[in-house]
Amino acid sequence: MEPQKTAKPQPPVVGKVTHHSIELHWDPGKEVTRRGPQEQWAQFSIEEEDPRTHTYGTVYTGYATKHVVEGLEPRTLHRFRLKVTSPSGESGCSPAVSVSTTREPLSSEHFHRAVSVNDEDLLLQMLQGSDVKVDVPNKLGFTALMVAAQKGYTRLVKILVSNGTDVNLRNGSGKDSLMLACYAGHLDVVKYLRRHGASWKTRDLGGCTALHWAADGGHCGVVEWMLQDGCEVDVMDAGSGWTPLMRVSAVSGNQRVASLLIEGGANVNVKDKDGKTPLMVAVLNNHEELVQLLLDRGADASVKNEFGKGVLDMARVFDRQSVVSLLEERRKKQVQEERDGRTRDSASRRAIRQSVYLAEDSQ
């Protein structure tokens, strides 16, 4: 014999709803037995409808008057009903109640994702409607401003700065947003950050400044503007004592950047901690065209390092044949010019003596 059915109870009341949980509670009512030993109480069950089969399965059974359904997906619709079973086995089910979980709350991860994909609308929404801290770093230690500056998202940079981000914060390697923008070549971002307090004097953990990174990036427009803005041109890093010009000689060999640095006052004969000059470093890295430029701009090929080696010695040791040929040809030309100069001087002195003799004879 099937158990008798009791009167339909009221549907469960929806309480707190999050993106992964739904709270349900219910009033047992006066007619429901709650006296004596618990096994003589009415039992409650929360049943959830399967949207595919439209059948119900039990998610909770017990004597409590509240239950939290957890482990749900964000923004999904659920239908629940309350089943009440009396000690005698009589049961009744309430009408179903429908409720949706909320959208997943916006977090720092969403905040960085919005910046990373240049989603201005989502960024503004989060800044206006959530408590995400604007300077919270991502897993790599980058703030949202650093990411926007590196990617050249000028509008996002302006939004973040206007919402109080710190333009001088640095990541784990000591780089700030200005360095990242300089390296990536985003001049508009560089100018904006400078107007809002970013400094040329900031150094990363290796002692490099924004100009070192701009030189590495090879963006001439950025380098030129930095020098016009008063950026120090011969600042040395903390490791090797390299200036930005030395970095160009070591890394890229970029002639255009080197020319801008030299025109901006860079010393072509500056020495690093090992006594190497930009010319020596360019020779070691086989940057032939840069070697030619440095020589044309006054680099001294006769300088020796701390081991008494000059650029020609280095070129030969490292088998830089094209550079060896260039330096030897350059030296031959200088020797010939010196000879020609001595010849001209000798001829000039003879001419002077002859004019003196002629003057004496005429008297």
Secondary structure, 3 states (H helix, E strand, C coil): CCCCECCCCCCCEEEEECCCEEEEECCCCCCCCCCCCHHHCCEEEEEEECCCCCCEEEEEEECCCEEEEECCCCCCEEEEEEEEECCCCCEEECCCEEEECCCCCCCHHHHHHHHHCCCHHHHHHHHHHCCCCCCCCCCCCCCHHHHHHHHCCHHHHHHHHHCCCCCCCECCCCCEHHHHHHHHCCHHHHHHHHHCCCCCCCCCCCCCCHHHHHHHHCCHHHHHHHHHCCCCCCCCCCCCCCCHHHHHHHCCCCHHHHHHHHHCCCCCCCCCCCCCCHHHHHHHCCCHHHHHHHHHCCCCCCCCCCCCCCHHHHHHHCCCHHHHHHHHHHHHHHHHHHHHHHHHHHHHHHHHHHHHHHHHHHC
